[in-house]
């Protein structure tokens, strides 16, 4: 049986005369294959993947306009790092981060600095590195040790921040969330900060639930700490999702460069920036907040260029797609798209709350994401994992998972609404949830406990 699993059958229906009838899955074939046959094999292998439009687990864009598809196809071969060979792609990258600096209310966008990345995870790493290097340089000028840097963040932080701390020797200090404080909100912050704190991460759209962390309250707490201790701590805002929602849906919510303590912000172009996977952005409010010592000036393919990145060669096509999206939608278009996704998310949250066993953790008032749990007093003999499995049979990918440290006894289920999930599809999802709850109730009836003595007669 194993040998069949190691081999791909080249079905005679689409194989061409003279070609092998089978190829090994994990060994390079000795002979070439016609491109049509190779295409068909890979196409058929990937058919078992889920339907991207029904994937309500991912934040990442799964749809773009056909004009964007055309532009993407024209730019597959562009290498974003090669700014000498592709100077206009480099210029468009600058246009994009300057647009974001302005959108996020930088005091002087012309004096800001930013760059594209492969996604928010890389952008977060760069933001963390800038915090660490500024702290190190300041400490060295004061003749102090730089041995024990630490970074403050919520226990519900995205895993990329755990990676940053692990990879770059920074102590992570997690502020636990609770039922009273569902996000990092400045409460008790002074317990975690000392002279070795390089910064605080504020999340604009927590991965677990989609809730905003109130950046202004965190900044106020840091102001009070500075008055008491003299520690001047800056904030990095992880706006992977909310950075492209708040400016359009909650313009009066103060979270960005309007707060002097916000040093840098990242977002994902490939999430609510409405671009295909492979693009993130990071902006610093002013040039002086990105230490010069982190920027490499390299000679590459005929030109010298500055670069600050963890990757080198990477696709340039997504940068062009981001500029296309900015031109295509404009402020009003982004507002309309994000408002539409918010409406769908709030409809889903409202309808799910009406279904007997569920209690909302949040109601999609921040980003178009919300989570729910089984009511604590509900005695049904099934779990949210069971419901997730049943919905997957209908094509819907809606994950269930435990909450972070101190709340791991609570399991939630989460929906991410993106551009492309229509109100009609949302209605069908609600119908499917009703049907699967009914099925689980009927097939997971708790049987009465029969005393052992009953079997003796």
C-alpha positions in Angstrom: 0.0 0.0 0.0 2.9 2.4 0.9 4.4 2.2 -2.6 1.1 3.4 -4.1 1.1 6.4 -1.8 4.7 7.3 -2.9 3.7 7.3 -6.6 1.6 9.6 -8.7 -0.5 7.9 -11.4 -0.4 9.6 -14.8 -3.9 8.9 -15.9 -4.2 7.7 -19.5 -7.0 10.2 -20.1 -4.6 13.1 -20.1 -1.2 11.4 -20.5 0.5 11.7 -23.9 2.0 8.8 -26.0 5.4 7.9 -24.9 5.2 9.3 -21.3 5.6 7.3 -18.1 2.4 5.9 -16.5 3.6 6.9 -13.1 6.1 9.2 -11.4 7.6 9.1 -7.9 6.1 11.8 -5.6 9.3 12.8 -3.8 12.1 12.1 -6.3 13.0 14.2 -9.3 11.8 12.4 -12.4 14.7 11.2 -14.7 12.8 12.2 -17.9 11.0 15.4 -18.9 7.2 15.6 -19.1 5.0 17.6 -21.4 3.9 20.8 -19.7 0.2 19.9 -20.2 0.7 16.7 -18.3 2.6 18.3 -15.5 -0.1 21.0 -15.2 -2.8 18.4 -15.0 -1.0 16.4 -12.3 -0.5 19.4 -10.0 -4.0 20.7 -10.8 -5.5 17.4 -9.7 -3.3 17.1 -6.6 -4.5 20.5 -5.4 -8.2 19.8 -5.9 -8.5 18.4 -2.4 -7.6 21.8 -0.9 -10.5 23.7 0.7 -12.5 26.3 -1.2 -10.7 29.6 -0.4 -13.9 31.7 -0.5 -15.4 29.5 2.2 -12.3 29.6 4.4 -13.5 31.8 7.3 -10.4 30.9 9.3 -7.9 33.0 7.4 -7.4 36.8 7.4 -5.6 36.6 4.0 -7.3 37.9 0.8 -8.7 35.2 -1.4 -10.1 37.4 -4.2 -9.1 40.3 -6.4 -10.6 41.9 -9.5 -9.6 40.4 -12.9 -7.7 43.6 -13.8 -5.5 42.9 -10.7 -5.1 39.3 -11.9 -3.8 40.7 -15.2 -1.4 43.1 -13.6 -0.2 40.3 -11.3 0.5 38.1 -14.4 2.5 40.9 -16.0 4.7 41.3 -12.9 5.5 37.7 -11.8 9.1 38.1 -12.7 9.8 41.4 -10.9 12.3 41.1 -8.0 11.4 43.7 -5.3 14.9 43.8 -4.0 16.4 44.8 -7.4 15.7 48.5 -7.2 18.2 49.3 -9.9 16.7 47.0 -12.5 13.1 47.9 -11.5 13.3 51.5 -10.3 9.6 52.2 -10.9 8.5 49.3 -8.7 10.8 50.8 -6.1 9.2 54.2 -6.6 5.7 52.6 -6.3 6.8 51.0 -3.0 7.6 54.5 -1.7 4.3 55.9 -2.9 2.5 53.1 -1.0 4.2 53.6 2.4 3.9 57.3 2.1 0.1 56.9 1.5 0.0 54.7 4.7 2.0 57.3 6.7 -0.5 59.9 5.7 -3.5 57.6 6.4 -2.1 56.9 9.8 -1.7 60.6 10.6 2.0 60.8 10.7 2.9 64.4 11.8 5.0 64.9 8.7 4.7 62.0 6.2 7.6 63.3 4.2 9.8 62.8 7.3 8.4 59.3 7.9 10.2 56.1 6.7 8.8 52.7 5.8 9.1 49.7 3.6 7.2 46.7 2.2 7.7 43.2 3.6 6.6 39.7 2.9 3.8 40.1 5.5 3.1 41.4 8.9 5.2 38.8 10.6 8.4 40.2 9.0 7.1 43.7 9.6 6.7 42.9 13.3 10.2 41.6 13.4 11.6 44.8 11.9 9.5 46.9 14.3 10.8 44.9 17.3 14.4 45.1 16.0 14.1 48.9 15.8 12.8 49.1 19.4 15.7 46.9 20.6 18.4 48.7 18.7 17.2 52.2 19.9 17.2 50.9 23.5 20.7 49.4 23.1 22.1 52.6 21.6 20.6 54.7 24.3 21.9 52.4 27.1 25.4 52.3 25.6 25.6 56.1 25.6 24.7 56.0 29.3 27.3 53.3 30.0 24.7 50.8 31.0 24.2 47.1 30.3 22.3 45.9 27.3 22.1 42.3 28.4 18.5 41.8 29.4 16.0 43.5 27.0 12.3 42.7 27.5 9.2 43.4 25.5 5.7 43.8 26.9 2.7 42.3 25.1 -0.7 40.6 25.7 -0.9 36.9 26.3 -3.1 36.8 23.3 -0.3 38.1 21.0 0.2 36.6 17.6 2.9 34.0 17.5 5.3 36.2 15.3 6.0 38.2 18.5 7.0 35.0 20.3 9.3 34.2 17.4 10.8 37.7 17.5 11.7 37.3 21.2 13.1 33.8 20.7 15.1 34.6 17.6 16.5 38.0 18.8 17.1 37.2 22.5 14.5 39.4 24.0 12.5 38.4 27.1 8.8 38.3 26.4 6.7 39.6 29.2 3.0 38.6 28.7 0.2 40.5 30.4 -2.5 37.9 30.8 -6.0 38.7 29.5 -9.0 37.8 31.6 -12.8 38.0 31.5 -12.5 41.5 33.1 -9.7 42.6 30.8 -10.2 40.8 27.5 -7.3 42.7 25.9 -4.2 44.6 27.0 -5.7 47.9 28.1 -3.0 49.4 30.4 -4.3 47.8 33.5 -1.4 46.6 35.8 1.2 47.6 33.1 3.6 49.0 35.7 4.2 45.5 37.1 5.9 44.4 33.9 8.0 47.5 33.0 11.6 48.2 34.1 14.7 49.9 32.8 15.3 47.0 30.3 11.9 47.3 28.6 12.4 48.1 24.9 8.7 48.8 24.2 5.1 47.7 24.4 3.2 46.0 21.6 -0.4 47.0 21.1 -2.6 44.9 18.8 -5.2 46.4 16.6 -7.2 43.3 16.0 -6.3 40.4 18.3 -5.9 37.2 16.3 -8.0 35.2 18.8 -11.0 37.4 18.7 -10.5 40.5 16.4 -10.8 42.9 19.3 -8.8 46.2 19.4 -6.4 46.9 22.2 -7.1 50.5 23.3 -3.7 52.1 22.3 -4.6 55.4 23.8 -5.2 53.8 27.2 -1.9 52.0 27.0 -0.2 55.3 26.1 -1.9 57.0 29.1 -0.6 54.2 31.4 2.9 54.7 30.0 2.7 58.4 30.5 1.9 57.8 34.2 4.7 55.3 34.5 7.2 57.8 33.0 6.2 60.4 35.5 6.8 58.0 38.3 9.9 56.2 37.1 11.4 58.2 34.2 11.1 55.2 31.8 10.2 56.6 28.4 8.6 53.5 26.7 7.5 53.6 23.0 4.7 51.6 21.4 4.7 49.5 18.3 1.1 49.0 17.0 0.6 45.6 15.3 -2.1 46.7 12.9 -2.0 43.6 10.8 -5.7 43.7 10.4 -7.0 46.8 12.1 -4.5 49.1 10.4 -6.6 48.9 7.2 -10.0 49.0 9.0 -9.8 51.7 11.6 -8.9 54.6 9.3 -12.1 54.0 7.3 -14.6 52.6 9.8 -13.5 54.2 13.1 -11.8 57.5 12.0 -12.2 59.1 15.4 -10.6 56.2 17.3 -7.1 57.4 18.3 -4.6 54.6 17.9 -2.0 55.8 15.4 0.7 58.4 15.0 -1.6 61.0 16.6 -0.3 59.4 19.8 3.3 60.6 20.3 4.3 57.3 22.0 3.5 55.3 18.8 6.9 54.8 17.1 5.9 52.4 14.4 2.9 50.6 12.9 2.7 47.5 10.6 -0.2 46.2 8.6 -0.8 43.4 6.1 -1.4 44.5 2.5 -2.6 40.9 2.0 -5.3 41.1 4.6 -7.7 44.1 4.7 -5.3 45.9 2.3 -7.1 43.7 -0.2 -4.1 42.3 -2.0 -3.2 38.6 -2.6 -0.8 36.8 -0.1 2.8 38.0 0.2 2.7 41.6 1.3 3.1 43.6 4.5 4.1 47.2 5.4 5.8 48.9 8.3 6.1 52.7 8.9 8.0 54.7 11.5 6.5 58.0 12.4 9.9 59.8 11.7 13.3 58.8 10.2 15.1 59.1 13.5 13.0 56.3 15.0 14.6 53.8 12.6 18.2 53.5 13.7 20.7 54.1 10.9 22.7 51.2 12.2 20.0 48.7 11.0 20.0 50.0 7.4 22.4 48.2 5.0 23.7 50.0 1.9 24.5 47.2 -0.6 25.8 47.2 -4.1 23.6 44.9 -6.2 23.2 44.4 -9.9 24.8 47.7 -10.8 23.5 50.0 -8.2 23.7 50.9 -4.5 20.6 50.7 -2.4 19.6 50.9 1.2 17.7 47.9 2.6 16.2 46.9 5.9 14.6 43.5 5.6 14.9 39.9 6.8 14.4 38.7 3.2 16.3 39.7 0.2 14.9 38.5 -3.2 11.1 38.5 -3.1 8.2 39.2 -5.5 7.6 42.7 -6.5 4.1 42.0 -8.1 2.2 42.5 -4.8 3.7 46.0 -4.4 2.1 46.9 -7.7 -1.2 45.3 -6.7 -1.2 47.4 -3.5 -0.8 50.6 -5.5 -3.5 49.3 -7.9 -5.8 48.8 -4.9 -5.1 52.3 -3.6 -5.8 53.8 -7.0 -8.8 51.6 -7.7 -10.6 52.0 -4.4 -9.4 55.3 -2.9 -10.6 56.3 0.5 -14.3 56.1 -0.3 -13.9 52.7 -2.0 -12.0 51.2 0.9 -14.6 52.6 3.3 -17.4 51.0 1.3 -15.6 47.6 1.1 -14.7 47.5 4.8 -18.2 48.7 5.8 -19.7 45.9 3.7 -17.6 43.2 5.5 -18.4 44.8 8.8 -22.2 44.5 8.0 -21.8 40.9 7.1 -19.8 40.1 10.3 -22.3 41.9 12.5 -25.2 40.1 10.8 -23.5 36.8 11.5 -22.7 37.6 15.1 -26.2 38.7 15.7 -27.7 35.5 14.2 -25.2 33.2 15.9 -26.0 34.8 19.3 -29.7 33.9 18.7 -28.8 30.2 18.4 -29.5 28.6 21.8 -26.1 27.3 23.1 -23.9 30.2 22.0 -22.6 33.3 23.8 -20.6 35.9 21.9 -17.1 36.8 23.2 -17.2 39.9 21.0 -19.6 41.2 18.4 -17.5 42.4 15.4 -17.6 46.1 16.3 -13.8 46.5 15.8 -12.7 44.5 12.7 -15.0 42.1 10.8 -14.0 39.2 13.1 -15.8 37.8 16.1 -15.7 34.7 18.4 -18.3 32.8 20.4 -18.3 30.1 23.0 -20.8 27.6 24.4 -22.7 29.1 27.3 -21.1 28.1 30.7 -24.3 26.5 31.9 -25.1 24.7 28.6 -25.3 20.9 29.2 -25.1 19.8 25.5 -23.0 16.7 25.0 -20.9 18.1 22.2 -18.2 20.8 21.8 -17.3 23.5 19.4 -14.7 21.2 17.9 -17.6 18.9 16.9 -19.4 21.8 15.3 -16.2 22.8 13.5 -15.9 19.3 12.0 -19.5 19.2 11.0 -19.3 22.6 9.2 -16.1 21.5 7.4 -18.2 18.7 5.8 -20.3 21.4 4.2 -17.1 23.2 3.0 -16.9 25.9 5.7 -13.6 26.3 7.5 -14.4 27.8 10.9 -11.8 26.9 13.6 -12.3 26.2 17.3 -9.5 26.6 19.7 -8.7 27.3 23.4 -8.1 30.9 24.6 -4.5 31.8 25.8 -2.9 31.4 29.2 -5.2 31.8 32.2 -8.3 31.2 30.0 -7.3 27.9 28.4 -10.5 26.3 29.9 -12.5 28.4 27.5 -12.9 27.2 23.9 -14.1 29.7 21.3 -15.0 29.5 17.6 -14.1 32.4 15.3 -15.2 33.8 12.0 -13.2 36.2 9.8 -15.2 38.0 7.2 -13.3 39.2 4.2 -14.2 40.9 0.9 -16.0 38.2 -1.1 -18.3 36.8 1.6 -21.6 38.1 0.6 -24.7 38.5 2.7 -26.3 35.7 0.7 -23.4 33.3 1.6 -23.6 34.5 5.2 -27.3 33.5 5.2 -26.5 30.1 3.9 -23.8 29.7 6.6 -26.4 30.5 9.3 -28.7 27.9 7.9 -25.9 25.3 7.9 -25.0 26.2 11.6 -28.6 25.7 12.6 -28.7 22.4 10.8 -25.5 21.1 12.3 -26.5 22.2 15.8 -29.8 20.3 15.3 -27.8 17.2 14.1 -25.4 17.3 17.0 -28.2 17.7 19.5 -30.0 14.7 18.0 -26.9 12.4 17.8 -25.1 13.3 21.0 -27.9 12.8 23.5 -26.5 12.2 26.9 -27.5 8.6 27.9 -28.8 8.0 31.4 -26.3 6.3 33.8 -27.5 2.8 34.5 -26.3 1.3 37.8 -24.0 -1.8 37.5 -26.5 -3.8 39.5 -29.0 -3.5 36.7 -27.0 -6.0 34.6 -27.0 -8.7 37.3 -30.7 -9.6 36.7 
